[in-house]
Structure formats: C-alpha cells, structure tokens
C-alpha cells in the first residue's frame, strides 16, 4: 500500500508542526506580555496627561516633556509590535503551512490507496508530497530556530506541493477505482 507512508508521515508531521503552538506560548508569549505591560503604562500616562490637560503633579508640562512622553508611548507601541512579529511569523509560516501539508499528505495517502495506476507513478506522487512538505514548511520550521541555510531550499517546497497536487489529479483522472452509481 503505497499511500501508507504519506498517512504515517502526515500524522507524525502534524504532531511536529502543531507542537509549535505550545512552543509559541511558552517561549515567545512572555516577551509579548512584558511589552504589553510597558505599552499600557506609557500610553496610560499619556491618557492621564490628556485628561489632566497636560498637567502632572499640579504643574503644566513643557512641550519637551509632552514630546518625550509621546516618544515613550510610540516606542512602547513599537516594542509591542516587534515582540509580536516572531509569533505571527511562526503562526503564518511553519505552523499553518505545516499543518496543511501534513493533512495534504494524509489525504494524498488515502487517495493513493484507491487509484489504479502504475506503482512507479504512485511512488513518485507519494515522495513528491513528502518532499514538498519537508522542503516548504520544514524549512520554515528550521528558520524559527535560526537555521538560515534553510532559506536556500525553501523555494523548492511549494512547487513540489503544487506538482504533487497536479500529479495526483492526473492519476485520479486516469485510474480512480470504483464506479459512481447513478440512481
């Protein structure tokens, strides 16, 4: 059964890529929490200054003091946005694409079990799907762990996934087992 390796790979790969969720919560979210607290403090001060008509401790603030408070608020906002970028990168990259490509491998494996085409054609389709997942979301996964060399292989993966989809479509057209029963 040629599709079996895709089904096994798909479920194991799904565990790996889904594990990025807890990784993000444990490793990356604390930094966002610190930045969120800092932003809240700086912007809270700005809001209080506005409510008090730019007085603090019963004294009017100078233009320089107001500008410095604004700068502190903007820098705190920027720090928050910058702290969220790695999480957003993981979510939209390896996590999302890896989960999808794992499910594509499972689906391709099931379909390969029911297609009657040459075994060599089925093997090619099977390995193209596995290689596509590894060279796409697998490389995105490695980039999250500072493995810059993965960028060199990254462009190959999406093309292999698309090639796999095309090949399995052709194979399904050529030899899908079973007949559709018409009422």
C-alpha positions as CSV (number, residue, x, y, z in Angstrom):
1,X,0.0,0.0,0.0
2,X,1.9,3.0,-1.4
3,X,-0.1,5.7,0.3
4,X,0.6,4.3,3.8
5,X,3.9,6.2,4.2
6,X,2.1,9.5,3.4
7,X,-0.6,8.8,6.0
8,X,2.1,7.9,8.7
9,X,4.3,10.8,7.7
10,X,1.2,13.2,7.7
11,X,0.2,12.3,11.2
12,X,3.7,12.5,12.6
13,X,4.4,15.7,10.8
14,X,1.1,17.1,12.1
15,X,2.4,16.4,15.7
16,X,5.6,18.3,15.0
17,X,4.0,21.3,13.3
18,X,1.2,21.5,15.8
19,X,3.7,21.5,18.6
20,X,4.8,25.0,17.5
21,X,1.6,26.2,19.2
22,X,2.7,25.4,22.7
23,X,6.3,26.4,21.8
24,X,5.0,29.9,20.9
25,X,3.0,30.2,24.2
26,X,5.9,29.0,26.4
27,X,8.9,30.7,24.6
28,X,7.5,33.8,22.8
29,X,4.4,34.9,24.7
30,X,6.2,36.1,27.9
31,X,8.1,38.7,25.9
32,X,4.8,40.0,24.4
33,X,3.3,40.2,27.9
34,X,6.2,42.4,29.1
35,X,5.9,44.6,26.1
36,X,2.1,44.8,26.6
37,X,2.5,45.9,30.2
38,X,5.1,48.6,29.2
39,X,2.8,49.9,26.4
40,X,-0.1,50.1,28.8
41,X,1.9,52.0,31.4
42,X,3.3,54.5,28.8
43,X,0.0,55.1,27.0
44,X,-1.9,55.2,30.3
45,X,0.4,58.0,31.3
46,X,-0.4,59.8,28.0
47,X,-4.1,59.3,28.5
48,X,-3.9,60.7,32.1
49,X,-1.9,63.7,30.9
50,X,-4.6,64.5,28.3
51,X,-7.4,64.1,30.9
52,X,-5.4,66.5,33.2
53,X,-4.9,69.0,30.4
54,X,-1.2,68.1,30.3
55,X,-0.5,68.8,34.0
56,X,1.4,66.5,36.2
57,X,1.8,67.0,39.9
58,X,-0.2,70.2,39.6
59,X,2.3,71.7,37.1
60,X,1.9,72.3,33.4
61,X,4.3,70.2,31.3
62,X,6.6,71.8,28.8
63,X,6.4,71.0,25.1
64,X,9.6,69.0,25.5
65,X,8.1,66.9,28.4
66,X,5.0,66.2,26.3
67,X,7.1,65.2,23.3
68,X,9.2,62.9,25.5
69,X,6.0,61.2,26.9
70,X,4.7,60.8,23.3
71,X,8.0,59.3,22.2
72,X,7.9,56.9,25.2
73,X,4.4,55.8,24.1
74,X,5.4,55.3,20.5
75,X,8.5,53.3,21.4
76,X,6.4,51.1,23.7
77,X,3.9,50.5,20.9
78,X,6.8,49.7,18.5
79,X,8.3,47.3,21.1
80,X,4.9,45.5,21.3
81,X,4.6,45.2,17.5
82,X,8.2,43.9,17.3
83,X,7.6,41.4,20.0
84,X,4.5,40.0,18.1
85,X,6.3,39.6,14.8
86,X,8.1,36.3,15.6
87,X,4.8,34.8,16.8
88,X,3.0,36.0,13.7
89,X,5.8,34.6,11.6
90,X,5.5,31.2,13.2
91,X,1.7,31.1,13.1
92,X,1.5,32.1,9.4
93,X,4.6,30.1,8.4
94,X,5.6,26.8,9.7
95,X,2.6,26.3,11.9
96,X,-0.1,26.9,9.4
97,X,1.6,25.6,6.3
98,X,3.0,22.6,8.2
99,X,-0.5,21.6,9.5
100,X,-1.9,22.0,6.0
101,X,0.8,20.0,4.3
102,X,0.5,17.2,6.9
103,X,-3.2,17.0,6.2
104,X,-2.4,17.0,2.4
105,X,-0.1,14.1,2.9
106,X,-2.8,12.2,4.8
107,X,-5.4,12.9,2.1
108,X,-2.9,12.0,-0.7
109,X,-2.1,8.8,1.1
110,X,-5.7,7.8,1.3
111,X,-6.4,8.7,-2.3
112,X,-3.3,6.8,-3.4
113,X,-4.7,3.7,-1.9
114,X,-7.7,3.9,-4.2
115,X,-6.1,4.9,-7.5
116,X,-5.2,2.2,-10.1
117,X,-2.2,3.5,-11.9
118,X,1.4,2.2,-12.3
119,X,3.1,1.7,-8.9
120,X,6.1,3.8,-10.0
121,X,3.7,6.7,-10.7
122,X,2.1,6.3,-7.3
123,X,5.6,6.2,-5.7
124,X,6.6,9.4,-7.5
125,X,3.4,11.1,-6.3
126,X,3.9,9.9,-2.7
127,X,7.5,11.1,-2.5
128,X,6.8,14.4,-4.2
129,X,4.2,15.2,-1.4
130,X,6.6,14.2,1.4
131,X,9.5,16.2,-0.2
132,X,7.2,19.2,-0.8
133,X,6.2,19.3,2.9
134,X,9.7,18.9,4.2
135,X,11.2,21.5,1.8
136,X,8.4,24.0,2.4
137,X,7.1,24.1,5.9
138,X,10.0,22.0,7.2
139,X,12.4,24.8,6.1
140,X,10.1,27.4,7.6
141,X,10.2,25.4,10.8
142,X,14.0,25.4,10.8
143,X,14.1,29.2,10.2
144,X,12.3,29.6,13.5
145,X,15.3,28.1,15.1
146,X,17.8,30.4,13.4
147,X,18.9,27.9,10.7
148,X,19.4,30.5,7.9
149,X,20.6,27.8,5.4
150,X,17.0,26.6,5.1
151,X,16.2,29.7,3.0
152,X,18.2,28.1,0.1
153,X,15.9,25.1,-0.1
154,X,12.6,26.9,0.8
155,X,11.5,27.9,-2.8
156,X,11.5,24.3,-3.9
157,X,8.9,23.1,-1.5
158,X,5.8,25.0,-2.7
159,X,6.5,23.9,-6.3
160,X,6.7,20.3,-5.2
161,X,3.4,20.5,-3.3
162,X,1.8,22.0,-6.4
163,X,3.4,19.3,-8.6
164,X,2.1,16.7,-6.2
165,X,-1.5,18.1,-6.5
166,X,-1.2,18.1,-10.3
167,X,0.1,14.6,-10.4
168,X,-2.5,13.2,-8.1
169,X,-5.2,14.9,-10.1
170,X,-3.9,13.3,-13.3
171,X,-3.6,9.9,-11.5
172,X,-7.2,10.2,-10.2
173,X,-8.4,11.0,-13.7
174,X,-6.5,8.0,-15.1
175,X,-7.4,5.3,-12.6
176,X,-9.7,6.0,-9.8
177,X,-11.1,2.7,-8.5
178,X,-14.8,2.2,-8.2
179,X,-17.7,3.4,-10.2
180,X,-20.2,6.1,-9.3
181,X,-23.7,4.5,-9.0
182,X,-26.4,6.6,-10.7
183,X,-29.9,6.4,-9.4
